[in-house]
Amino acid sequence: MPGQVAQMYEQALDTLKGWFHLSALDKSAKLAAALLDSATAVPAGRVAHINVDGEFELGGDGTEMPIFLWNGKDHPDVYNSGTSPITDVEHWWAISPTGVMSGLVATGGYELQTTEFDTEQTYLPNELLTADAAGILVNGATQYTDWVCGVCSWHVQGMADGTDPAGAAATSPVGLNAHGVLVLSFWTYFLPAAPAP
């Protein structure tokens, strides 16, 4: 229904290893205006890249560096248009935030969990990952041919109280996180796509 907002943990990127140190590799940039003002979903956990204007766009190809979005476009610290999603009336002019988002760069050496993956696929450890045009992780990438942005690891986390909500040990890179939300565990990695012949 219009106006419904997901809980912050329902679409998320969480770190298992590699974050946070002062030397950790991240990137902050504005989201491309066409995405910021559109109905296109850009939640936390999606894969993006920097375009020629220095702004985030979803997905990637060629030599575009994969960046895993730490926050989504609808987070109040990123974008607040002042327009009601119910009545389409502009109630205020937002002077801050300015649309700047942050993300973890694929070459930064992280193990992550994301809610933003194709749940219809089966994932195996050490399987190469790529992203579709919407920034959703998918498997089936071919080394030295496709744009590779990650490698599947193994699911390691259960509920916040230490129990496994499914009642069984992890059996793949996919499992429920501490909030009971299905996530994919993976290591960040970047292997550019082969140039077109």
Secondary structure, DSSP 4 states (H G I P E B T S, - for coil): -TT----TTTS-EEEEES---TT--EEEEEBPHHHHTSS----TT-EEEE-TTS-EEES--TTPPPEEESS-TTSTTT----B-TTT--B-----S--SEEEEEEGGG--EEEES-B-TTS---TT-EEEE-TTS-EEE---TTTS-EEEEE-------TTS--TTSS---SSEEE-TTS-EEEEEEEEEEPPPPP-
